[in-house]
Amino acid sequence: MRVLVILLFALGLATSARAAEPSAVRRLALLVGVNDGGPERVKLRYADTDAKAFSQVLSELGGVLPQDRVLLTDVDRAGVLAGFDRLRHLAEGARATGARRVEVLLYYSGHSDDEGLLLKGQRLDYGELRRALEGLPADVRIAVLDSCASGAFARRKGGVARPAFLVDSGIQVKGHAILTSSSADEASQESDRLGGSFFTHHLVSGLRGAADVTHDGRVTLTEAYQFAFHETLARTERTQGGAQHPNYDIELAGTGDLVMTDLRATTAGLVLAEPLEGRLYVRDAVGTLVVEVQKLSGRATELGLAPGAYRARRELDGGVSEATFTLKEGVRTSLAPGDFLGVGHEATVMRGGGALTGASQERRMFPVNLSLVPGVSTNTLRAGRAPVENRFALGVVNGGTALGGGLALGLVGNVYDAEVVGAAMALGFNTAGREVSGVQLSLVTNVAGGAVSGAQASLGLNVANGDVDGVGQLALGANVARGALGGVQAALGANITTSDATGMQLSLGVNHANGTMRGVQLSVGVNSVATEARGIQGSVLLNRAPSLTGMQLGLINVGGDVTGMQLGLLNVAGVVHGMQLGLVNVSEEVHGAPVGLVTYEKKGQLHLEVFGSDVQLTNVALKFGGKFFYTTLLAGLGPDDRFERFSLGLGLGGHIPLGSRFWVDVDVASSQVLSTRKPFSGDTGNLLGQLRAMLGFQVMPRLAVFGGPTYNAWITWDEPRFAKLSTLSVRTHDINATTRVQHWPGFQLGVRL
C-alpha cells in the first residue's frame, strides 16, 4: 500500500504586519517517493510522481529554494535516514547563517502498515521516524502520510479528531502538525486517471489555489487540508478500495495564520472567470494532470501555475469541452466559458434504444473523397457543409473536415478544417485547421492550426499554431511551434518553440525555446532558452539559459543558476551547483568545482600574496577563484644583488580550510625565467615547474602568514643565461646536447593580504 509522509514545519508566509523578513526564514524540505514496498507488496506506480509533484508546488509557490530541497526516489531505509542527515545539516547551516526561523518539511510517498514505513522490504518504525523528525533543529514540524493505515502514525501521539486547526497559529508558532491520508485501519489509494494518489493529487490542487476559499491569493494549511479531505472522501466513496478518510494530529501554539502557498509567488497565473463553472482538469504540455477543481459560478478563482502551454477540460451537465492556453511571464491569463469548445464523445447507444450521445453534430463517415479543390469534392456533394471524416482522399487539392486514420494524396496540397489522423502527402503544402495526429509530408510547407501529435516533414517550413507532441517537425528550412514542444524539431536552419519544449531540438543554425526546455538542444550555431533548461545544451558556438539543470557543452556557455556542468572555452554563470570546466570560468558563486586556467568567482577568493623563496628573493602572486579551487598569477625577481632575472608564471591549485584559522594551499605552477636586460629575446627557451604546498595561519580577516616546501624542476633547451636558479644545491641531468633538467627541493615564506 502507499505511504505519503509530508512534514511541513510551519511554512510561515505570515499575513500580518509583524511578518518576518524573507531572509530571516529558511524553509527546508525532504521529499521521498518509493514504489517498492517489498516482495509481499504490490509495486506502486506513482509514489515517485507524487513526491515530484509536491516538490514542484513547494518550489513554485511555497518558498522552498531548489538548494533547500532533498528529493529521493527508489531508496531503502538507509537512504531515508541519510536524507534526514542532509536535512539536519541544512537546518544547522541555516541556524549558523543567522536565520531567525527554520521551517522543515518531510514528504514520504510509498508503502506502510500500522507499525511503520515499508521500504524495499525494510521497515522504518514510526517511533524511529518520529525521533528523526524531532531531532531536526527547526521551529515547526509538519508530517503528512498518504498510506494504508497511515493514521497509526498520528495515533501514536494521541491524535484525535478536532475542528479546523491552525486557526490561530502563525509566524510565532512552534510545534508539529501531522497529516495522514487515511485512518489507522483504512487503505490509501492511487489512480491511473489522476496519475497519482487521490490525497496527494487533491492536496497539490488545493495548494495551487483550488483551496483558496477566502480568495486572498494565499492558501493556508487549514484550507489545503480541508479541501484535500473533502475531495479525497468524495472521489473514493465509490472506488473498489472504499471511502478514504484523511486524519491529523496537531500540537502547535502561536498567533496569526499559517500560509502554505502564495499564488502571487509565480510569475504567471490562471484566473478562472466568474461565469465559468464545472469541474476543470488542467494538464500541462506533456499531458500531466496538474490541477483539478470544481469551479462555481459567481466568483473568480486564481490558480498558481508555471509559465507554459496547458489544456483545460471542462465537464458540465454531461457535456465536455476543452480550451488550450499559454501562460506567460508576468501575465495573469483569464479563462472564460467562451474559450471552451465542445468535443465529441464516443458514439454510443443507450441500452433500450436511446439516442446517440456525443457532440451536437456528429461527423459523417465517407471512406473515400475525390476532389479538385476543397469546394468541389464528393464530400460536398453528399454532405454539404456537415462535418465529414474520410479514410482516403485523392485530388489536386484535397479538402474536408477530417482525415481519420487514413491517407490523403494531393498533387498541389491538402487542406483540412479539423483533425488529420493518418498521413497527408503533397508536392505543395499541407494545412490542418486543428490537430494533426499522424504525418504531413510536403516539399514546401506544412501548417497545422492546432496541436500536432505525430510528424510534419518538409523541405521548406513547418508551422504549428498549437502544441507539438510525438515525432515532431522535420525540415531543411525552419520549424516553428507556436505552443509547447513534446517531441523532436530537426532542421538545417532554425527550430523555434514559443512556449515550453520537452524533447529534442536539432539544428545546424539556431535552437530557441521561449519557455522551459526539458531535453536536448544540439546545434552548430546557437542554443537559447528563455526561462529554464533541464537537460543538455550542445553547441559549437553558444549555449544560453537563464537557469540550467543538466549540462552545457559549447565554445561559450552562458547560464544563470546552474545545477550540473558547464564545459567550454568560456563558461559564465550565476550560482553553480556542480562543475565549470573550461579555459575561463566566471560565476557569482560555485558550490562544487570550477576547473580552468582562469577562474573568477565573485563570492570566492581573491588574494594578493608577497613571499620569498630559494628561487626568487621577491615574489608577488594574485590568487583568485572559488572557495576550494583557484588560479594564481606569479611574478618574481631573482636573489642576486644585480636583480638580473625575473619570472612570470601561472598556476592551478586547491584550497583546504583547516578550522577557522588554518588552511593549506596545494598547487602546480609553471613559470618562464627571463633576463631583465633582454626580457624577450634569446633566453626564452626555459620552463620552471613547481609543486608547492603552503600551510597558512589567518592572523586577521585580511592578513595571513604562510610557508611550506616546494619541489622544482627547471628545463632549458637553449644555452641558459644563468647557471642555476636556486640558492640551494641542485641535481642536473643532460637530456641531450641542448636540453638540460635541474631539480631540487625548496621552500617559500610569505604573507597574504
N, C-alpha and C positions, 0 to 999 in steps of 0.2 A: 504494500500500500504506500501512499505518498505521505511524506512528512515535509512540511514547509515551515521553517522556523524563521521568523523575522524579528530581530531585536533592533528596535528603533529607539535609541536612547535620546529622548527629548530632542526631536528635530525642531528646535525652537526658533521659528521665524516669528518673533513676538509682534503683536499688533499695537501695543500701547506706546506712548511716548517714551517709556523707560526702556525700550528695546535696546539690546546690546549692539555695539558696533559689529559689523560683519567680521572684522579682523579679530575680534575677541572671542568668536565662536568657531570651533572646528567640529565638523560632522564627519564621522568615520563609518564605514560600512564593510561588513564581511558577508558575502553572499555565496551560498553553497547550493549546488544542484546536482543530485546523484540519482540516476535512473536505476542502478543496480543495487537491490537490497540483499542479494544473496541467492543461492541456488534454489531455495524454497519459496522465493518471492517472484511474482510476475514482474518482468522488467518493464519499467515505466517508459514513456516516450517523451514527456515534456517537462521533466524536473529541471533539466538544464535550461530549457527555453524560458521557464518561469523565472529562474534566477536572473537570466539576462534581461528579461523584460522589466523586472523590478529594479535592476541596476540602472537601466536606461532612464526610467522615470525619476530616479533619485538624482541622476546626473543632470537631466534637463530641467527639472522643476524643484528638486528637493535640496539643492545647495550642497551636494556632496561632490567634491572635486575628483577628477579622474585618479590623481595620485593618492586619494584617501579612500579608494575602493579596492577591496580584495575580492576578486571573483574566482571561485573554484568550482570546477565541474569534474565528475567522474573521479572523486577522491575517496580514500578509505578513512578509517578512524584517525590514523596518524596525520593524514592530510588536513582534516578539520582542526585538530589540535595545533598543527603548525600554522594554520590560518589564524587561530586565536593569538598565537605568539606574534605574528606580524601585526595584528590589530593592536595588541598591547604595546608594541614598540612605537606604532604610530601615535597612540594615545599619550605615551610617555614623552615622545618628541613634541607633541602639541603642548603639553604642560611646560616643557622646558623652554619653548619659544614664547611663552607668556600668554597662551590662550586662557581667557578667564573661565570659559565653559568648554567642556569636551563632551560631545554627544556621540554615541556609537549605535550602530545598527548591525544586527546579525540576522541573516536570512538563510534558512535551510529548506530545501525542497527535495523530498525523497521518500524513503520508507521509514516506518516506525511501528511500534506497538505500545502497550501500556507501560513498558519499562524503559524505553529509550529509543534512540535513533538506530536504524539498521543501515549499515554502510558496507556494501560489497561483502556481505556475510559476517561483518563485525558489528558489535554493539557499542554505542556510546550512551551510557546510562544518563537518565535525566538529572540525577544528583551531580554527576561529574560535569554535565553541561551547565547546570546552574552555577556550580563553583567556578567554572571557567568564565562565565559571564560576570559574576560578582567580583572576580579578580581583575577586571578591566578598570583602569583608573579613569572613570567617567562620572559625570554628574547624574545622568539619567540613562536607564536601560529599558529597551522595549523588545519583547520577543513575540514572534507570530509563528504558529505551527499550522500547516495545512496538510493534515495527515490522518490516517486511521488512528483512532484512539488518542489523538493529539491533546485532547482536553485533560489527559492524565498529567501532563507537564504542569498545567496551571493548577490542577487539583493538589499536587504535592505541596503547594504553598498555601493551600487553604482557599483558593479562589472560589468565589460564589457569584451567582448572578446578581447584578446590581444595575441601577439605571445608568443613563448615558454618562460616561466617565470623562475625565479631563476637562470638566466644565470650568473649573477654577484653577487649572494648572497653567503655567507659562514660563516666562524667562527665568524665574527663580525656582522652578520646580526641580525636585530631586526624588529619586526612587526608581521604580521599574514598572513596566506595563507588559503583560504577556497576552498575546492574541493567538487563538488557535482556530483552525478551520472547522473543527468538529468537536463533539463532546467526547468523553472518555470511552464510550462504547460504540462509536459510530465510525463508518468508513468515509474517507475523503476521496473525491472522485476527480478524474481528469476527462477531458472531452476532445475528440478528434476535430469536431466542428470548431471549437474555440482554439485548438492548438495549444492547450494548457489546462491547468486545473481550474475548476469553477471559481474557487475562492480567490486565487491569485488574479485571475482574469478580471473579476469584478472589483477587487481591491485596486488594481492598477487603473482600471477605467475610472473609478472614483477619484483617485489621486490626480488624474488628468483633467478633472473638472466636472465629471458626472455627479459627484457627491456634493458639489458646492451649492447647498440649499439656500445659503444666505446671499448668494450671488455677489460676493465681495471680492472675487478673484483669488481667493485662498481656500484651501481645503484643510480643515483641522483633522486631528486623529479621530475625534468623535464622529465627524461627518463621514470620513473614509470607512471606519469600521461599521457604522450603522448601514451605509449603502451596501457594503460587501455582505453583511449579514442578511439583509432582506433579499438581495438579488440572488445570493447563493441558495437560500432556502427556497425561493420561488422557482429557480431553474432546476433544482434537484428533486422536487417533490414527486415528479413522475418518471424519474430515471430508474434504471434497474437496481441501482445501489440504494435508493431510498433517500428521504429528506436528510439534509446535512445542516446541522445547527452550529455555527461558529460560536466560540466562547472566549472569555478573557479573565484575567486576574490583574488588578491594578493596586499598586501601593505607591502613590505619588502625593506630594504635598507642595503647595505653592500658590501663586496668584497669577491671574491673566488667562490666556488661552494658548494652546499649543498648535502651531500650524505645521502641517506635514509638507505641503507643496504650495508654491506661489505661482499661479498661472501667468503672472507678468514676468517671470524669470526667463521665459523663452522669447526668442527674437521674432517668432511668428505665432499666430494663433488662429483658431477657427471659431467663429461666432455663429451659433445656430439661431437664426432669426426668430422673432416672437411668433409669427404664424406657423412656423414649422412644427409638425407633430408626427409621432410614430416612433417605432423602435429603429434606431440607426446603428448600423455596423460600419465602422470606418477601417479600411485596410490601407496599408502603405504600398509603395511601388512594387514590392516583391510579393504582395498578397497576404502579408501578416496582419491578423486582426489586432488593432491597437486600442480601439475604444468601442465599447457597446453601451448605449444609453437609451433610456426611454424618455423621449423629448415630449413635453407637454406644451400645448399651445398657450400663448398669452404672456410668456416671459422669455427673454433671450438667455441662452446658455453659452458660456465660453469654455472651450477645451484647449488645453496646452499641448501642442504638438510641435515637433521639429520641422524646419523648412523642408519641402519636398512635395512629391506628387502623391495624391491619395484618390481613393474611390470610396464613395459612401453608398450604402444600400439601405433603402427605407422600406419597412413593412408597415402598412396601414390599411385596416379594414379589408384584409385579404388580398390587397394588391401589393405589387413590388415595383419599386422604381430605383433608379441609380443616378448618381451625379459624379463627375470627375472634377477635380480642382487641384490647384497647386498653391501651397503656402510659401510665401516669400519672406526674406529677411526684413524685419521691421514693419511688417504689414499684417493687420488683422483682417482675415478674409471671411466674408459673410456667406452663409449657405441658407437659401430660402426655398420654399416649395417650388417656385418656378425653375429652379436649377435642376430639378429631377425629371428624368424621362422614364416613361413606363417601359418595362422589359417583359418579353414574352415568357410565360410559364411553359412547362412541358405540356403538350396537348394530351389530356386525359379525359376519360368518360366516367362520370359518376355511376356507381352501381345503382341499377334501377332505371337507367336510360336518361340520366341527366345530361345537360348540355356540356360542351367542351369548356374547360377552364383555360385561362390564359389572357393574353392581351386583348384589347377590344377589337383588334383587326388582325387576325392570323394571316401569315403568309400562305400563298397558294403554291403548291409544288408542281412545276413543269420540268420534267427531266432534261429537255433539250431546248435551247434557244438559238435561233438563226437570225442574224441581224446585219443590216448595212450600217446604220447609225443607231444610237440609243432609242430614238423615237420611232424607228421603223424596224420592228422585230416581231417575231412570233409571240413574244411576251405581251406586247401592247395589243396585238390582235385578239388574244384570248382573255386577257385580264384587265385591259385598260390601264388605269393608274393604281390598281390594287397591288399590294406587296406580293412579289413573286420570288421564288427560290428555284435555282437551276442546279443541275448536276454537270451539264456540259453546255458550253456556249462557243459558237463559231461565227466569225464575221469579220468585216472590215474594221468596224468599231463595235465591240460588244457592249451592250448596256442592259441593266437590270437592277433589281434591288439587292440581290444577294447571290453568292455562289456557295452552295452548301456541300462541301466535301467533294468537289469535282475538279474540272479543268476548263479553262477559258483560253481559246486561241484567237488572237486578234492580229490582223495584218498591220493596222495602224495603232490600235490601242484598246484597252479595256476600261470601261467607266462603270462604277458601281456606286449606288446610293447607300448601301448598307454593308454587312459583313462579307468578307471574302474568306471562305473556309475551303482551302484546297490550293490550286495553282492557277495563276493568271499570267499568260505569256504574250508578249507583243514586241514588235520591232520598234514601236514608238514609245508609248507611255502607258502606265497603269495608274489608275486612281481608284480610291475607295472612299465613300462618304463617311464611313465609320470604322469598324475594326477589320483587321486582317489577321486571320488565324491560318496561316499557310505560307504560300510563296507567291511573290510577284517578281517576274523576270522581264527586263526591258533593256534595250541598248541605250536609251536616253534617260528617262525619268520615271521614278515611282513615287506616287504621292498617296498617303493614307490620311484621311481626315480624322481618324481616331487612333485607337491603340493598335499595335502590331504584335501579334504573337506568332512568330514564325520567321520569315526572311523576306527582305527586299533586296534584289540584286540588280545592279545597273552599271553601265559604263559611264553614265553621267552623274546623276544626282538622285539621292534618296531623301525624301522628306516625310516625316511622320508628325502629324499635329497632335498626337497623344503620346501615350507611353509605348515603349518598345520592349517586348518580352520575347524570349525564345532565342532562336539563332541570331536574329538581329538584322543589320543592314550591311551590305557589301557593295562597294562601288570603287571605280577608278578615280572618280572625282571627289565628291564630298557626301557625307552622311549627316543629316540634321534630324534630331529627335526633339520636338517641341514638348517635351514632357520627360518622364523618367526613363532610364535605360535599364532593362533587366536582361541582358544578353550580350551580343557582340556587335561592335561597329568596326569595320575594316575598310580602309580607303588609302589610296596613294596620296590623296590631298589632305582633307581635314575631316575630323569627327567632332561633332558638336552636340551636346545634350544640354538643354536649357534648364534641367532640373537635376535630381539625383541620378546617379548611374551605379548599377550593380552588374558587374560582369567584366567586359574587356573592351578597350578601345585600342586599335592597331592602326598606325598611320606612318607614312613617310614624312608627313608635314606636321600637322598640329592636332592634338587631342585636347578637348576642353569639356569639362563638366561644370555647369553653372549651379552646383549644389554639392552634395556629398558623393564621393567616388568610393565604392566598395568593390575592389577587384584589382584589375591590372590596366595600366596605361603604358603602351610601348610606342615610341616614336623616334625617328631620326632627328626631328626638329624640336618641338616644344610640347610638354605635357603640363596642363594647367587645370587646377581645381579651385572653385570659388570659395568653398567653405571648408571641407574636410576630406582627406584621402585616407582610406583604410585598405591597405594592400600594397601594391608595388607600382612605382613610377619609374620607368626606364627610358632614358633618352640620351642620344649622343650630345645634345646641346643643353637643354634647360628643363628642369622639373620645378614646378611651383605649386605649393599647397599651404594655405594659412594654418592648417593643422594636419598632422600626419601621424597615422598609426600603421607602421609597416616599414617600407624601405623606399628610398630614393636612390637611383643609380644613374648618374649622368656627369657631364663635364661640370655643370653648375647646378646645384641643388639649393632651392630656397624654400624654407618651411617656417611656419610659426612654431607652435608647440609640437615637438616631435617625440613620438614613442616608438622606438625601433632603431633604424640605422640610416645614415646618410653616407653614401660612398661616391666620391667625385673629386675633381681637382679643387673646386671651391664649394664649401658647404656653409650655408648661412641658416641659422635657426634662432628661435626664441629660447624656450625651455626644452631641453633634450633629456629624455629618459631612455638611455641606450648608448649608441656609439656614433661618433662622427669620425670618418676615416677619409682623409684627403690631404692634398698639398697645403691648403689653407682652410682652417675651420674657424668660424665666427659664431658666437652664441651669446645669449643672455645668461644662461645658467645650464650646466650639464650635470645630470645625475647618472653617471656612467663613465665612459671612456672616450675623450676626444684624442685622436691619434693623428698627427700631421706634422709637417715641417714647421708650420706657423699656426699656432692655436691661440685664439683670443676669446676669453670668457669674461663678460662684464662683471659677473659676480665671483669670478675665480681669483687667481693670484696674479699680482703684478709687483715685482720686487726689483730693487737695484742692489747689487752686491759689489763690494770692493774687497779684494783679497790679494794675498801674496802667495807665491808658490816657488818650488825649486826651479821652475822653468822661467817664469816671468816675475820680476820684482813687484810690479803693479799691474793688477787686472781689474777690469770692470765687466760685470755681467748684468744683462737685463733678462729676468725670468718672467714669463707670462704664460697663462694657460688656465686649465681647470683646477679643481681642488686637489686632484691626485696626479695629473699628468701636465707637463709643462714643456715649453720650448725656451731655450736660452741662447742669447746672442753674446759672444765673448770678444773682448779686445784686451790686449796686454802689451807692456813694454818690457824689454829684456833687462836682466840684472846687472849687466856690466856698467862701468862708470860712464861710458860714452853714449849709452842708450842707442846702439846702432841697429837694433832689430825690434820689430813689433809683430803682433799676430792678430788675425781676425778669424773667428770661427762660429760654428753653430752646433747646438746640442739638443738632445731629446732625453727626457728623464721622467722619473716618478717621485711624488712627494708622499711620505708616510708619516702621519701625525702619531706621536707617542705621548698621549696625555695632553694636558693643556699648555705645557711649556716646551717640551722636547719634540723634535722632529728629525727625520732622516730624508735626505735627498740623494737619489742614485741616478746617474745619467751617463750617457755616452756622448762625447763631443769630438768634433773634428775641426782643426784649425790649419791655416797656412801661415808659415813664418816668412816675413818679408823684411827687406833692408830699408832702413829709414833714408838712406842715400838715394837708392834707386828702387822705389817701392814695387813697381810692377814691370820690371824689365830684367830678365836674365837670371833671377833667383826664385822663380815661382814653382820650380819643379820639386816640391816637397809637400808633405802632409803629416800633420801631428794628430794622432788619435789618442784619446784619453778615456779611461774608465774611472769615474770619480764617485766617491761615497762621502757624504758630508753629514755629520751629526751636529744639530743646531740646538741652541737654547734661546728661547724668547725672553729677552730681558724686559721689554715693554712692548706695547702693541706695534710700534713701528721701528723696533730695534732688536736685532738678534745677533748672536755671535755663533760662528761655526768653524769646524775644522775636520780634517779627515784625510785618509790615504788616497792616492791615485796610482794608476798604472798607465804608463805612457809608451807609445811606440811612434818613432819618427822615421818616416820613409822618405828617402831622397833618390831621385833618378837623374838629376843633373849634378854637376860639380857643386857641392854646397858651399855657400859663402861662410858658414860657421861650422866649426869642427864638431861641436855638440851644443845642446841646449841647456841641460841641467847642470846645477852646481854639484850634484851627486854623481857617483860612479855609474857608468852605463855599460851595457853589453852591445857589441857591434857584430853584425853579420852582413857579409857581402853576398847579395843575391846573384849578381853578375858584374860585368866590368863597370857599369854605370849606376846600378841600383844598390843601395845600402839601407839596412834597417838597424836602428838603435832602440833599445827598450830598457826600461828601468822602473822601479817603484819610486813614487814621490809623495809629496804632501801639499796641503794648502790650508791657510788660515785666513779668516776674514770676518767681515760684519755685513749684515743685511739690513737695508733700510726699507 
